[in-house]
Amino acid sequence: MEAKSTRKRWTYSEFARLPSEGSTRHEVIDGEVVVTPGPSTRHQRVVGRLFSGLFVFVEANDLGEVFPSPYDVLFAEGDYLEPDIVFVSANRSHLVSDRGVEGPPDLVVEVVSPATSARDRGIKLERYRLYGVAQYWVVDPDERTVEVWDLEGGASEAVVLGAADTLRWTPIPGAATLELFLPELFETV
């Protein structure tokens, strides 16, 4: 199913008044409202495993906060995105408000589905780069890959990890490193 969209300039207050419709997700990307169907069970399993691993690691090392969707990332008027997972480091906690994250998170994770793949790898990648997100992961359950984008470092290509690899993440230089074993992430998806 393809996402529906309409174009106009949206303020955050207009965006916040959009009706909730079950598990559908609303985002405003470059002034365009995008409505995406609710995620599949496979998608949610991967999001749950990733969030659980990130949350335990971040909490144990007092590194900041991790939020799962639905959770808004507010960049500027006309850019209100809802990634699957966001991490905000402790030294940037001022970005976290009752509305969501008001600025670029340190890490954004999107788990792609057939309805979101092109957008997650296209306009959303460009918006995350434009607004200063440090790192962006694109997780593809069908291909069993994780694309790691070092946006802060200006990467023009992602490092692509396969189903047998280990993802190593050091969110703060000199701090602990998380190792995510991708065979466990993609187990039974």
C-alpha positions in Angstrom: 0.0 0.0 0.0 1.4 3.4 -1.0 1.4 6.3 1.4 -1.0 9.2 0.7 0.3 12.8 0.9 -0.9 16.4 0.6 1.3 19.5 0.2 1.0 22.8 2.1 3.0 24.6 4.8 2.2 23.1 8.2 2.8 24.7 11.6 3.5 22.3 14.5 0.1 23.2 16.0 -1.7 22.2 12.8 0.3 19.0 12.6 -0.5 18.2 16.3 -4.2 18.5 15.6 -4.2 15.8 12.8 -6.5 13.0 13.9 -5.1 9.7 15.1 -6.3 6.9 12.9 -5.5 3.6 14.5 -1.9 2.7 13.8 -1.3 5.0 10.8 1.6 7.4 11.1 1.6 11.1 10.1 4.7 13.1 9.3 5.4 16.4 7.6 8.4 16.2 5.4 9.5 19.4 3.7 6.0 20.8 4.0 4.2 17.6 2.8 2.0 15.6 5.0 2.7 11.9 4.6 0.4 9.2 6.0 1.8 5.8 6.3 -0.1 2.6 7.0 0.5 0.9 10.4 3.6 -1.3 10.7 3.7 -5.0 10.2 4.4 -7.5 12.9 7.8 -8.2 11.4 8.6 -4.4 11.5 7.5 -4.2 15.2 9.6 -7.2 16.2 12.7 -5.6 14.8 11.9 -2.2 16.3 11.2 -3.9 19.7 14.5 -5.8 19.7 16.5 -2.7 18.6 14.8 -0.5 21.1 15.3 -3.0 23.9 19.0 -3.4 23.2 19.6 0.4 22.9 17.5 1.3 25.9 19.3 -1.2 28.3 22.8 -0.1 27.0 22.0 3.7 27.2 20.5 3.4 30.7 23.3 1.2 32.0 25.9 3.6 30.8 24.0 6.8 31.7 24.4 8.1 28.1 21.1 9.9 27.5 17.6 8.8 26.4 16.2 6.5 23.8 12.6 6.9 22.5 10.5 4.5 20.3 7.8 5.7 17.9 5.4 7.3 18.1 7.7 10.1 19.0 8.0 13.4 17.1 11.3 14.9 15.9 10.7 18.6 15.2 13.3 20.2 13.0 11.7 23.4 11.6 8.3 24.5 10.4 7.3 22.0 7.8 9.6 19.2 9.0 8.1 17.0 11.7 9.3 13.4 11.4 8.5 10.3 13.4 11.4 7.8 13.2 11.1 4.3 14.6 13.8 5.0 17.3 15.7 8.1 18.4 18.6 8.6 20.8 19.5 11.9 22.4 22.8 12.1 24.3 22.8 13.4 27.9 24.7 16.5 26.9 22.0 17.4 24.4 19.0 16.6 26.7 17.8 20.3 26.4 16.4 19.2 23.0 13.9 16.9 24.7 10.5 18.5 25.4 6.9 17.5 26.0 6.4 17.8 22.2 9.3 15.5 21.3 12.9 16.1 20.3 13.2 19.7 19.1 16.3 19.5 17.0 18.6 16.8 15.6 18.9 13.6 17.7 22.3 11.9 17.9 20.9 8.8 16.3 17.8 8.1 14.2 16.7 4.6 13.3 14.2 3.7 10.6 13.1 0.2 10.0 12.0 0.1 6.3 8.9 -1.5 4.9 7.6 -1.7 1.3 5.6 1.5 1.9 8.5 3.5 3.4 11.7 2.2 1.8 12.1 4.8 -0.9 11.2 7.7 1.5 13.5 6.4 4.3 16.4 6.1 1.9 15.6 9.3 0.0 14.0 12.4 1.4 14.2 11.4 5.1 18.0 10.7 4.7 18.4 14.1 3.1 16.3 15.8 5.9 18.3 14.1 8.6 21.6 15.2 6.9 20.3 18.8 6.4 19.3 19.2 10.1 22.5 17.7 11.6 21.6 14.2 12.8 24.9 12.6 13.6 24.1 9.0 12.7 21.3 7.3 10.8 20.5 3.6 10.6 18.3 2.1 7.9 17.2 -1.4 8.9 15.8 -3.6 6.2 14.2 -6.8 7.6 13.6 -8.2 4.1 17.2 -7.8 3.0 18.4 -8.5 6.6 20.8 -5.5 6.4 21.6 -2.4 8.4 22.8 0.7 6.6 24.9 2.8 8.9 25.1 6.5 7.8 27.8 8.6 9.5 26.1 11.9 8.6 28.1 14.0 11.0 31.3 12.7 9.2 29.8 13.7 5.8 29.4 10.1 4.5 28.2 9.9 0.9 27.6 6.2 1.3 26.4 3.9 4.1 28.4 1.1 5.6 26.1 -1.9 4.9 26.1 -4.7 7.5 24.6 -8.1 6.6 22.6 -10.6 8.6 25.8 -12.3 10.0 27.5 -9.1 11.1 27.8 -7.3 14.4 26.9 -3.6 14.6 29.2 -1.7 17.0 28.0 1.7 18.2 29.9 4.1 20.4 27.5 7.0 20.9 29.9 9.2 22.8 33.6 9.1 22.0 35.5 7.3 24.8 32.3 5.8 26.2 31.2 2.2 26.2 30.5 0.4 22.9 27.3 -1.5 22.2 27.5 -4.7 20.1 24.3 -5.7 18.4 24.5 -9.2 16.9 22.4 -8.9 13.7 21.6 -12.6 13.6 19.6 -12.1 16.8 18.0 -8.9 15.5 16.7 -10.7 12.4 15.8 -13.9 14.1 12.4 -15.2 13.1 11.4 -12.0 11.2 
